[in-house]
Amino acid sequence: MGEGLNERERTVLHYVVHDFIETATPIGSRYISKRHEDVIGLSSATIRNIMSDLEYLGYIGHPHTSAGRVPTDMGYRFYLDSLMQREEVSPREQQAIREKLDESEDLEMMLRETSRLIGKISRQLCVVTSPELSSGVFERLELVPITSSRVLVVISIKSGIVRTIMMEVGSEISRNNLDRLSRFLNERLGGLTMQQLRESFIERVKDAADEDAGLIRLFVDSVDKLFLPSRPEKVHIGGAEGIIEQPEFTNPRDYRGVIELINNEEWIVHVLQKREDAQSGTQVSVGSETVDEKLKPYSIITSTYTVGEVTGTVGVIGPTRMHYNKMIPLVDHVAQAITRMLSIGKQVDG
């Protein structure tokens, strides 16, 4: 796509996209001629003819009766692939992101606060999903007595993530018995993914010692809670107050779709999961490139953070008129920063 565009057409398309993103108003030939006179060196009439050609080819559109043009999804795509110059994350923003990650007490707090910060920086809707732990490989388990009737189960996953789950026990269990049971479980469960543990736990512990039978039964009854809660993964959303201030949403009817997005977390997780499954790394979908009808007015930028076998997603959702040159590096930087932080090890509370 776009191989046939000559240098003048590429230049004019660049400024139509760039200036429309900056101004949120249709761009006319006279506007480009005056604003970029020193760079473009073309008359308003010449630019008008080029814009007509670009419209015929499908790269820009002519909204209503306005004399100006706006980029189509096809125009944005060509801009992204061939014309855009990335604007790297500023040192000040990098520091703010680093501090937000460092000050968080656990993984969920880190992801929640990060989504809020990125939403504030981007003025778009930011979504961060918790890591998908089902593919994480079990490393070890520790049972820590808290009170006579409560035991803390500490599960370490090889990616460096630690899950903690508080369990109520029927009667006091000695530390020696807890240590013996921990050794038994570590021998039987080591090297399996969390999903495999859920599916085969009962079979793997059926010959536990009689004196451990009561606690083993409690484990069997709590297998979903211990080895992955049977609920959709968490998604943290920030930036709602920023996106509705965009010019596209000046009319309350226009941001109804955004409100629906914010209130449908399971659907957001589903959309992001499909993108994560399709391809790793940073991805951008513009308007109609997304298969879901609800998302056609928007663009989605996502990147995957990874620690070992465990992955999650950082994403920005906003109108197609988005500062892609800033948003793509921002999403990419945050995903890499979370990956670095998780490599140190963060706790997930159950």
N, C-alpha and C positions, 0 to 999 in steps of 0.2 A: 504494500500500500504506500502510495506517495512517491514511488521511484520516479514517476514522470514529472514531478514538480520541478520547475526551474528555480534558479536562485532568487529571482524576484518574487515568485509565488511563495517560496519558503519564507522569505523575509516578511512579506505582508501577512502571511498566516501567523508567523511568530508574534507580530505586534497586535493582531486582532485578538489572539488568545491572551497574551500578556496584559494588554490594556483592559480587556474585558474583566479579567481576574482582579485587576487593580481597582477598577471603577464601578463594576457591576451595572454598567449601562452599555447599550449597543454601540459599537465602534464604527464611525464613519470614515470615509477616505480623507476628508479634510482634517479630521482630528489626528490621524496618523501622519499626514503630511506636515502639519504644523508642529506636533509634539516631537517628531523624530526627524525633523528637517536635516539636521547636521549628519545623521547617520544613514538615512534611507535614500535621500537624494532623488526622490521621485515626486512628480506633480500629483495634485489631488486627482486629476482626470485619469492619469495612468494608474494610480492606486485603485480608483473606482473600477476600472476595466479589469484589473487583476482580481479584485474582490468578486466581481461578477463571475469570472472563470472559476474561482475557488468555490463559489456557491453552486455553480453547475456541477462541479466534481463532488460535492457533498461535504466539504470541509467546514463551511460556515453556513449559517442560516439567516433568514431575513424575517425577524419577528414583527408580526402585525404590520402597521403602517410606518414603522420607524425607518429612517434613512440608513441607520447603522446595521451592522451585522454582529452576530454572536457565534461562537464556536459550536459545532455539533459534536456529538460523542466521537465521531470519526476524526474531527479536527483536533480534539483534545488528545486522542490516542497518538496521532502523528506528532503533535507537540511533545508528548511524553517520550516517545521513542526516538525522535530525531532532532528536536529543537531546544528542549529545556536544558537549562544550566542549573545544576543543584546548588543550593545555598546551605552550606554546612551549619550544623547546630552551633550557636555562639558559645564561647567559653562560659559566659554567665549562666546560660541555660544548662550547659553540661554540669556546672557546679551545683545548680539547684536540683537537678535530677540525681546526682551522686549523693547529695546530702539527704534527700528524701529516702533514697534506698538505704543509706547507712543508718538512719535514725529509727527505722522500723523495727519493732520488737519481734515480729514473726512474718511469715510469708504472706498471709492474707492481708495483714496491715500494710505491708510493702506494696502489694498489688493495688489495694484500694487507694492508698495515698498517691501512688504513681498515676493512676487513671485520673485523679482529680487535678494533679499538677499538669499533666499533658493536655487535659481538656482546657485548662487555664491558658497554657502557652499557645495552643493551636486555635482556640476559639471554635473548635469543632467538637463533635461527640467522640469521646475516647472510650474504648472498651479494652479491658485486659482480662483474659480468662485465666483461671487457676490452672496449674499444670494437670494434665491428664495422667493420673497416677496408675492407671490400670496396666500400662506397659512397663512401669518401674519394677526393678528386680529387688526382691526382698533380700536384705543383708543380715539383719539380726534383730532380735526382740529382747527386751528387758522388762521384768516385772518389778515394780517398786512399790512397797507397802506405804500407804499414806496414813490410813487409820486402820482400826481393827476390822472395818467393813468396806474399805476402799483400796483399790489397787490401781496404780498408774501403769498403763501399758505403753511402752516406748518402742516404736517400730522404725528402724532405720532402713531407708531405701538407698541403693547403691549410687543414685544420682546425687546424694548428699542431703536429701530432704528427710526430715524426721517427723513422723506423725505421733501424737500423744492422745491417748484415749483413757478417760477415767471410767473404771468399772466398779460396780457395787457387788461385793461378795457376801454370801450368806453368813459366814462365820470367820473368825480370825484364822489366818494362814501364816505359818512360820516363814521366816526369811529363807531358811534352808529349803523348805518345800518349794517356795517360789523360784529359788535359784535352780533347783533340780528340774522344775518344769520348764524354765527358760532354756536350759541346755537341751532338754528333750525336743522342744519345739524348734530350736535353731538347727538341730541336726536333721529334722524331718522336713523343714520348710526352706532351707537355704537354697538359693539359686533359682527360685521360681518367681514368675511375675506375680503381681498382686491379683491379677485376674485369675491366674492358675490356682492361687491359694484359695480364692473364694470357691472355685469349682471343685477342688479336691481335698479341702481341709479335713472333712469328716473321715475320709478313707485313710488319710495320712496319720491320724492320731487315734485310730480305733484301738490300738494295743497299748495305750498309756497305762502307767501303773495305777492300781486300784486307789491308792491314797490321793491320786491327783484327779480322780474321776469327776468330782464335784466342780472343780475349776475348769476342767476340760469341757464339761457340759455347758458351762457358762460361755466358754469360747465358741462352742458350736452354735449356741443360740445367738451369738453376737457376731457371727462371721462376716456379715455384710458391713457392719459398723467398723470392724477391725481391719478388714482387708479391702476396703473401698466402700464408702457409704453409697447406698443405692439411690442416688439422686443425681440430677444434672450437675455438671461441674459449675462452680461459681463463676460469675462474671461481674466485674467491677466496672461501673459506668461513671464517667466524669464529663464535665463540660456542657451539660444541658443548658445552663444559663448563657453560655457563650454562643452556641449554635443558633439559638432562637433570636439572637441579635443580628444575625446575618441579613442582608437586604432581601434575600429570597423568602424570608419568613416574617415580613412586616405585617402581613395579614394573618390574623389568628387561624384562618382556615388553612393557610399554607404550612403551618408547622404542626398540624394535627398528626401528620405522618411521623414526625420526629417524636412526639409524645407517645405514639403507639410503639415506636422502636424502644424507647426507654422502659416502657411498661411490659415489654414482652422479652424477658431475659432468655427464656428457653429458646425462642426463635433466633435471637442473636447468637447464642451458643451454636445452634444448628448451622447457621450461615457461616460462621467462622470455622467451625469444624470441617465443613465441606472444602473450604479454601485451604485449610491446613493439610487435609488428606490429599488434595490435588497436587500441591507443590509446596516445597519449603522455600525459605528466603522471603524477600519483600515482594509483595504482589500489589498491583493496582487494577481495580475494575472501575470503569467509567460508565455511569448511567446504564444504558441498555446492554452493556457487556455482562451485567449480572442477570442471572436467569430468573430471579425473583421479581415479580411485578412491583412489589412494594418498594424496591430499592432503585428503580429506574431513575428517579429524580436525584439520586445521590451517587457519589463516588466512594469507594472503600479502599483504604490502604492498610495492608496487614503485614506483619512480620512475625516469625516464629522464634521464641526463645527456647533454648534447649539445654538440658543438663543430663548427660547420659542418655537414657532411653526416654526420659520424661520431657514433654513439650507443653507449651502454652502459647497463647497468641496475644499480641499487642496490635490494636487496630484503631484507625481514625475513620469516622463516617461523617461526611459533610456534603453540601451541594456540589454539583459538578464544577461550579466556578470556585475552585479551591486553589490555594497556593501550593501546588504540587512540588515546586522546587524547594519549599521549606518543609512540607509535611512528610515527604518520603524520607529525607535524611533524619527527621525527628523520630519517626516510627522505627526506623532501622537502628538508630542510636539507642533508643530505650530498650529494644529487644536485646541488643548486645549487652547493655548495662545490666539487665536482669539476669542474663546468662552468667555474666561474671560474678554477680552477687550470689546466685544460687550455687555456684561452684564452691563457695566458701561454706555453704550449708545454712539452711533456714528451716525453721520448725513449722509444721502444719498441725494445728490443734484439731482433734476430732470431736 
